[in-house]
């Protein structure tokens, strides 16, 4: 029997800031004294994006510095480490949002050895496993730990699959990899064809590898390793990967199949205009992160997509660039970002991983997964004019079944008549925001639209194969049907992407200070078609962006920029009063123009997340590209159809 002796200091992440403060002052609370525990604690709250400048043991200074309780930020730098806490306790869906491993690594480095929560997001929990940080949903552990009882490690791993349990027993993935991943073999050839399969099961079967603790099983919940076709890193994660690998294996490293690795410098290329980073004095540190990223690429001869020639903006955001340049139907793509799921629109499995997972993948060529169950999302009917894929996903995020966690860790297979009507760019909005839905990935079976996209965007004459679809009789955890003909333009209220509501149901319309169109979700070609549709309509009527609003439009990739130039869009955007920005993640990660500088500012944004603090101290509403542009014209949140009606009535401002 191997036990873990945890000290009795437990940090309850309570909705009551007074309860949090009492714990930081040295008081030990019982569970009943902590009050309501916070649900939906995101990785932006565990470690704000600005903590991305640190990738080593210094991370232990920063856990929960973005945590919001009762509207306050009660946990400061060094508070957790100085408080001697060994256990953290929280509510539902712990670790939402980014795949950044900075969050569990900060907790672990600060002395936290166990996280207890009602439920966990997939990427967060897998990252925690990879670091040797235990997680549990068993609240009976709280009293036992406070009474000084040692906890058997086997009890902590009993509910996990064999692979996850083995990784935790070894103290993390890299140690496990050294001990258990020397013998790798292919599964039996018939694994890919046994019984009715979903498309995802077929793709996994074609990429399975058998190791010491994984078998050729496609049973949902079982642990497995797969060999991806593409691995990519963004600059925030590369230094941590390099640090881990060199510490564990020395240098030089022997990277597995280096030509299938890509590096992207996409998150920090506008940091020189980031309010948050400038105020915190972090711009030099961020620039150092980027330098370390480039140094790793140069040392190992990796293909990199970096800054533009003048140093402002980048070649593009990693996720859409993977779709525009690399991913193909039937492949597996992994990247160090939760929105890697973007490429699922092409009919491949694409998912995000943390730094340890990627470090292991760089040297072994294998990526760990827990075989996911699938949800079948049937999009029936026909979208009304002015309703887009962003409205569909905001509606789905507000669905009570999704709110209750039905999608956590699962595949979202999007199908139905509406999918047939959507372009690949619009499908990518759905698969991209599978990250917000809590899913493992999103996927759309490839069809003639996929063939068109690959031919027109990449010059590839792709031939669909007979197996590239889900079989009749394939098993689904649940089927969710949505009558899309009933949908209207949506927004998500500040705080969480799941706070969706139709624009028409808003009473008092919030005045808008900032409108932002960009990011991987809102910076694609067809998103710019939508911005242009609204803004060209306005310009033709002598209208422009409201005097109290600043509108930023930021290309997702240089391909999108060149498309807009070719179409003649830039002249219209500039006449309307928009500021054009070169490709970058930018405002979506507090990394450039489009973020707020004051708590009383209101932003409407085409990005994917509006967690507290993600885009500055102000409040962020999520919306479709058309609604973002229309709201910029109106000066308040409004759908395009509403703005058009006001113009017809003569009640819209001019000039």
ZAMARGU-4260 file (C-alpha; in steps of 0.2 Angstrom, whole numbers, plus 5000, padded with zeros to 4 digits):
<rodrens>
0) 5000/5000/5000 | 5007/5017/4995 | 4999/5032/5004 | 5000/5051/5003 | 5000/5061/5019
5) 4992/5078/5016 | 4993/5092/5028 | 4976/5098/5035 | 4977/5114/5026 | 4962/5114/5013
10) 4958/5129/5003 | 4939/5130/4999 | 4937/5141/4983 | 4921/5149/4990 | 4908/5161/4983
15) 4910/5171/4999 | 4926/5182/4998 | 4926/5183/5017 | 4927/5164/5019 | 4942/5164/5007
20) 4950/5178/5017 | 4948/5169/5033 | 4957/5154/5026 | 4972/5165/5019 | 4973/5172/5037
25) 4976/5155/5044 | 4959/5149/5049 | 4955/5131/5044 | 4936/5129/5039 | 4925/5114/5038
30) 4916/5111/5022 | 4900/5117/5029 | 4908/5133/5035 | 4915/5137/5017 | 4898/5141/5010
35) 4894/5139/4992 | 4908/5133/4982 | 4912/5142/4965 | 4907/5133/4949 | 4915/5135/4932
40) 4932/5141/4938 | 4942/5143/4923 | 4960/5142/4919 | 4960/5161/4917 | 4956/5162/4935
45) 4968/5149/4941 | 4982/5158/4932 | 4978/5174/4922 | 4986/5175/4904 | 4999/5187/4911
50) 5006/5172/4921 | 5011/5164/4904 | 5028/5174/4906 | 5033/5161/4918 | 5036/5142/4915
55) 5046/5135/4929 | 5045/5134/4948 | 5041/5152/4949 | 5023/5148/4944 | 5020/5143/4962
60) 5018/5161/4967 | 5003/5163/4956 | 4989/5150/4958 | 4971/5158/4959 | 4977/5176/4957
65) 4963/5178/4944 | 4950/5169/4955 | 4934/5180/4957 | 4924/5178/4973 | 4909/5190/4976
70) 4916/5201/4963 | 4933/5202/4972 | 4950/5195/4968 | 4954/5189/4986 | 4970/5178/4982
75) 4986/5187/4979 | 5003/5183/4974 | 5012/5170/4985 | 4996/5168/4996 | 4993/5149/4992
80) 5012/5145/4995 | 5013/5155/5010 | 4997/5148/5017 | 5004/5130/5017 | 4989/5123/5008
85) 4989/5105/5001 | 4972/5103/4995 | 4960/5114/4985 | 4941/5111/4984 | 4929/5118/4972
90) 4912/5115/4963 | 4907/5110/4946 | 4917/5110/4929 | 4934/5115/4937 | 4947/5120/4925
95) 4936/5127/4911 | 4944/5136/4896 | 4962/5136/4890 | 4973/5120/4889 | 4987/5130/4897
100) 4996/5119/4909 | 5002/5134/4918 | 4987/5132/4929 | 4989/5115/4937 | 5008/5117/4937
105) 5006/5133/4947 | 4995/5124/4959 | 5007/5109/4960 | 5022/5120/4962 | 5014/5130/4976
110) 5012/5114/4986 | 4994/5108/4981 | 4994/5089/4979 | 4975/5086/4977 | 4961/5095/4969
115) 4943/5090/4974 | 4929/5096/4964 | 4911/5090/4958 | 4918/5088/4940 | 4933/5093/4930
120) 4936/5099/4912 | 4945/5086/4902 | 4960/5095/4897 | 4963/5102/4915 | 4962/5085/4922
125) 4973/5077/4910 | 4986/5090/4912 | 4985/5088/4931 | 4988/5069/4929 | 5003/5072/4918
130) 5010/5082/4932 | 5006/5070/4945 | 4993/5081/4953 | 4979/5071/4960 | 4961/5075/4956
135) 4945/5068/4964 | 4926/5070/4965 | 4925/5062/4982 | 4920/5075/4995 | 4922/5062/5009
140) 4940/5065/5008 | 4939/5082/5015 | 4935/5077/5033 | 4947/5063/5033 | 4962/5074/5027
145) 4957/5087/5040 | 4958/5073/5053 | 4976/5069/5048 | 4971/5052/5040 | 4984/5046/5026
150) 4975/5043/5009 | 4979/5027/4999 | 4985/5032/4982 | 4975/5017/4975 | 4959/5025/4982
155) 4963/5041/4972 | 4966/5032/4956 | 4952/5018/4958 | 4940/5027/4947 | 4952/5032/4933
160) 4957/5021/4918 | 4972/5010/4919 | 4983/5022/4909 | 4979/5037/4920 | 4981/5027/4936
165) 4998/5021/4930 | 5004/5039/4925 | 4999/5045/4942 | 5007/5031/4951 | 5023/5035/4942
170) 5022/5054/4947 | 5018/5061/4930 | 5018/5057/4911 | 5037/5060/4908 | 5042/5048/4921
175) 5029/5036/4915 | 5035/5038/4897 | 5053/5034/4902 | 5048/5018/4911 | 5033/5012/4901
180) 5034/5018/4883 | 5049/5009/4877 | 5039/4995/4869 | 5026/5002/4856 | 5016/4991/4844
185) 5002/4992/4832 | 4985/4985/4837 | 4977/4971/4827 | 4972/4976/4809 | 4953/4972/4812
190) 4952/4985/4826 | 4947/4998/4813 | 4932/4988/4806 | 4924/4979/4821 | 4906/4983/4822
195) 4897/5000/4818 | 4908/5014/4822 | 4907/5033/4823 | 4919/5043/4812 | 4930/5047/4827
200) 4931/5029/4832 | 4937/5024/4815 | 4950/5038/4815 | 4956/5033/4832 | 4957/5015/4827
205) 4968/5019/4812 | 4980/5029/4824 | 4981/5018/4839 | 4997/5012/4847 | 4998/4999/4861
210) 5010/5002/4876 | 5013/4994/4892 | 4996/5000/4900 | 4985/5003/4885 | 4977/4991/4874
215) 4968/4991/4857 | 4951/4996/4864 | 4939/5009/4858 | 4928/5007/4873 | 4923/5025/4879
220) 4933/5029/4895 | 4948/5018/4892 | 4965/5025/4891 | 4975/5024/4874 | 4989/5032/4865
225) 4988/5038/4847 | 5000/5043/4834 | 4995/5060/4828 | 4999/5066/4810 | 5002/5084/4816
230) 5009/5092/4832 | 5010/5110/4835 | 5015/5122/4848 | 5011/5140/4852 | 5024/5152/4859
235) 5016/5152/4877 | 5020/5133/4879 | 5036/5130/4870 | 5047/5137/4884 | 5039/5125/4896
240) 5040/5110/4885 | 5058/5114/4882 | 5062/5116/4900 | 5053/5100/4905 | 5062/5090/4891
245) 5079/5096/4894 | 5077/5094/4913 | 5072/5076/4910 | 5082/5070/4895 | 5096/5082/4893
250) 5101/5090/4877 | 5101/5088/4862 | 5084/5080/4861 | 5080/5066/4849 | 5063/5073/4842
255) 5051/5060/4834 | 5047/5065/4816 | 5052/5083/4817 | 5045/5087/4800 | 5027/5084/4807
260) 5029/5098/4820 | 5024/5116/4818 | 5028/5131/4829 | 5016/5146/4829 | 5020/5163/4836
265) 5002/5170/4837 | 4997/5175/4854 | 5010/5188/4858 | 5013/5198/4842 | 5003/5213/4847
270) 5008/5213/4866 | 5017/5230/4863 | 4999/5236/4863 | 4992/5226/4877 | 4985/5237/4891
275) 4986/5223/4904 | 5004/5218/4900 | 5010/5236/4899 | 5002/5240/4916 | 5010/5225/4924
280) 5027/5229/4916 | 5026/5212/4907 | 5030/5216/4890 | 5049/5212/4891 | 5045/5196/4899
285) 5032/5191/4885 | 5045/5196/4872 | 5057/5184/4881 | 5044/5170/4880 | 5044/5173/4861
290) 5063/5173/4860 | 5063/5156/4869 | 5050/5149/4858 | 5060/5154/4842 | 5077/5148/4850
295) 5069/5130/4852 | 5063/5130/4834 | 5080/5135/4828 | 5089/5123/4839 | 5079/5108/4832
300) 5076/5114/4814 | 5057/5115/4816 | 5046/5124/4803 | 5039/5140/4811 | 5026/5152/4807
305) 5031/5168/4815 | 5030/5187/4815 | 5028/5197/4799 | 5042/5206/4791 | 5039/5223/4801
310) 5037/5214/4817 | 5019/5219/4819 | 5007/5204/4818 | 5010/5186/4813 | 5007/5175/4799
315) 4992/5169/4807 | 4983/5160/4822 | 4988/5142/4823 | 4971/5134/4823 | 4964/5142/4806
320) 4982/5140/4799 | 4982/5122/4802 | 4965/5121/4792 | 4972/5132/4778 | 4988/5123/4776
325) 4990/5106/4784 | 4975/5096/4792 | 4966/5083/4781 | 4951/5072/4783 | 4954/5057/4793
330) 4970/5064/4802 | 4974/5067/4820 | 4980/5085/4824 | 4986/5090/4842 | 4991/5107/4848
335) 4995/5116/4864 | 4979/5126/4863 | 4961/5121/4867 | 4954/5128/4851 | 4964/5115/4841
340) 4947/5108/4839 | 4945/5121/4825 | 4951/5108/4812 | 4938/5096/4816 | 4928/5105/4802
345) 4938/5096/4789 | 4933/5079/4796 | 4949/5075/4807 | 4951/5073/4825 | 4959/5089/4832
350) 4961/5092/4851 | 4971/5102/4863 | 4985/5096/4875 | 4995/5104/4889 | 5014/5106/4889
355) 5019/5089/4897 | 5008/5080/4885 | 5016/5089/4870 | 5033/5087/4878 | 5030/5068/4879
360) 5023/5068/4861 | 5039/5077/4854 | 5050/5063/4860 | 5039/5048/4858 | 5027/5053/4843
365) 5012/5047/4854 | 4998/5057/4862 | 4988/5051/4877 | 4969/5051/4876 | 4954/5044/4885
370) 4943/5036/4872 | 4928/5048/4871 | 4910/5045/4870 | 4901/5055/4856 | 4886/5066/4856
375) 4877/5068/4840 | 4871/5086/4837 | 4858/5086/4824 | 4855/5103/4817 | 4838/5102/4808
380) 4828/5115/4798 | 4836/5130/4790 | 4845/5145/4797 | 4835/5161/4795 | 4844/5176/4786
385) 4856/5185/4798 | 4858/5169/4809 | 4875/5161/4809 | 4885/5147/4816 | 4890/5158/4830
390) 4872/5160/4835 | 4870/5141/4834 | 4884/5137/4846 | 4879/5151/4858 | 4862/5143/4858
395) 4869/5126/4861 | 4880/5133/4875 | 4865/5139/4884 | 4856/5122/4882 | 4852/5115/4900
400) 4859/5098/4895 | 4876/5106/4891 | 4875/5117/4906 | 4873/5102/4916 | 4889/5095/4909
405) 4882/5082/4896 | 4896/5087/4884 | 4911/5087/4895 | 4925/5076/4888 | 4914/5070/4873
410) 4915/5072/4855 | 4902/5084/4847 | 4898/5076/4830 | 4889/5090/4821 | 4876/5083/4808
415) 4860/5087/4800 | 4853/5098/4786 | 4860/5114/4792 | 4878/5107/4792 | 4875/5103/4773
420) 4871/5122/4771 | 4886/5128/4780 | 4903/5132/4773 | 4919/5125/4780 | 4923/5142/4789
425) 4906/5141/4797 | 4908/5123/4802 | 4924/5128/4810 | 4915/5140/4821 | 4905/5125/4828
430) 4920/5114/4830 | 4931/5128/4837 | 4919/5132/4851 | 4918/5113/4856 | 4931/5119/4869
435) 4918/5130/4877 | 4905/5116/4876 | 4917/5106/4887 | 4920/5093/4873 | 4935/5083/4869
440) 4933/5088/4851 | 4921/5093/4837 | 4919/5085/4820 | 4910/5086/4804 | 4910/5071/4792
445) 4919/5077/4776 | 4909/5079/4761 | 4909/5089/4744 | 4910/5105/4754 | 4926/5099/4762
450) 4933/5094/4744 | 4928/5111/4738 | 4937/5120/4753 | 4953/5110/4750 | 4953/5113/4731
455) 4950/5131/4732 | 4960/5136/4748 | 4975/5124/4746 | 4974/5117/4728 | 4972/5099/4734
460) 4962/5087/4723 | 4956/5077/4739 | 4947/5061/4736 | 4934/5056/4750 | 4936/5038/4756
465) 4921/5026/4759 | 4925/5024/4777 | 4925/5043/4781 | 4908/5044/4790 | 4899/5037/4805
470) 4890/5020/4802 | 4872/5017/4804 | 4870/5010/4821 | 4885/5018/4829 | 4883/5021/4847
475) 4881/5039/4854 | 4880/5044/4873 | 4866/5056/4868 | 4857/5064/4853 | 4853/5082/4854
480) 4842/5089/4841 | 4840/5108/4837 | 4827/5116/4826 | 4838/5129/4819 | 4824/5137/4810
485) 4818/5144/4827 | 4835/5152/4831 | 4838/5171/4831 | 4854/5181/4833 | 4862/5178/4850
490) 4873/5186/4863 | 4881/5178/4878 | 4881/5189/4894 | 4897/5193/4902 | 4906/5180/4913
495) 4903/5164/4903 | 4900/5159/4885 | 4885/5149/4892 | 4876/5164/4897 | 4867/5165/4880
500) 4851/5175/4876 | 4843/5180/4860 | 4847/5199/4856 | 4828/5202/4854 | 4825/5197/4872
505) 4837/5210/4879 | 4828/5223/4889 | 4839/5238/4892 | 4852/5238/4878 | 4870/5240/4885
510) 4880/5254/4877 | 4895/5248/4869 | 4913/5255/4871 | 4923/5242/4861 | 4918/5231/4847
515) 4931/5218/4842 | 4930/5206/4827 | 4944/5194/4826 | 4952/5179/4834 | 4952/5161/4828
520) 4933/5160/4830 | 4929/5177/4822 | 4944/5180/4810 | 4940/5169/4795 | 4936/5174/4778
525) 4917/5171/4780 | 4918/5181/4796 | 4925/5196/4786 | 4911/5193/4773 | 4899/5197/4787
530) 4908/5212/4794 | 4909/5218/4776 | 4890/5215/4773 | 4885/5226/4788 | 4898/5240/4786
535) 4896/5242/4767 | 4877/5243/4770 | 4881/5257/4783 | 4893/5266/4772 | 4881/5266/4758
540) 4869/5276/4769 | 4881/5288/4776 | 4883/5279/4792 | 4899/5274/4801 | 4905/5267/4818
545) 4896/5276/4832 | 4906/5291/4840 | 4907/5282/4857 | 4913/5265/4850 | 4930/5259/4844
550) 4929/5245/4832 | 4944/5234/4829 | 4944/5221/4815 | 4959/5208/4816 | 4963/5196/4802
555) 4965/5178/4808 | 4978/5174/4795 | 4988/5182/4781 | 4977/5172/4769 | 4962/5180/4776
560) 4970/5197/4775 | 4975/5194/4757 | 4957/5188/4753 | 4950/5204/4760 | 4962/5215/4750
565) 4958/5205/4734 | 4939/5208/4737 | 4941/5227/4740 | 4935/5226/4758 | 4948/5237/4766
570) 4942/5253/4759 | 4924/5250/4766 | 4931/5245/4783 | 4942/5261/4784 | 4927/5272/4778
575) 4916/5264/4791 | 4929/5269/4805 | 4936/5252/4809 | 4954/5250/4814 | 4962/5236/4805
580) 4975/5224/4813 | 4987/5211/4806 | 4984/5193/4811 | 4986/5188/4830 | 4976/5181/4844
585) 4976/5199/4851 | 4962/5204/4862 | 4956/5187/4864 | 4970/5184/4877 | 4972/5201/4883
590) 4986/5203/4871 | 4982/5218/4860 | 4970/5231/4854 | 4952/5227/4858 | 4953/5224/4877
595) 4946/5236/4890 | 4956/5247/4901 | 4942/5251/4914 | 4930/5240/4924 | 4915/5250/4918
600) 4919/5247/4899 | 4908/5236/4889 | 4914/5226/4874 | 4905/5216/4861 | 4916/5203/4854
605) 4917/5189/4841 | 4929/5179/4851 | 4925/5163/4860 | 4927/5166/4878 | 4921/5180/4890
610) 4928/5173/4907 | 4932/5187/4920 | 4948/5196/4916 | 4951/5188/4900 | 4950/5204/4889
615) 4953/5217/4902 | 4943/5222/4918 | 4927/5227/4908 | 4912/5216/4904 | 4913/5206/4888
620) 4897/5201/4878 | 4900/5187/4864 | 4891/5188/4848 | 4892/5184/4829 | 4902/5194/4817
625) 4887/5202/4810 | 4880/5207/4827 | 4897/5214/4832 | 4898/5226/4817 | 4880/5231/4819
630) 4882/5235/4837 | 4897/5246/4833 | 4886/5256/4821 | 4871/5257/4834 | 4882/5261/4849
635) 4873/5248/4859 | 4870/5229/4857 | 4859/5226/4842 | 4857/5213/4828 | 4859/5219/4810
640) 4841/5217/4806 | 4837/5229/4821 | 4849/5242/4815 | 4842/5241/4797 | 4825/5243/4804
645) 4830/5259/4814 | 4838/5266/4799 | 4822/5264/4789 | 4813/5273/4803 | 4826/5287/4803
650) 4831/5283/4821 | 4849/5279/4818 | 4863/5291/4820 | 4872/5297/4804 | 4890/5302/4800
</rodrens>
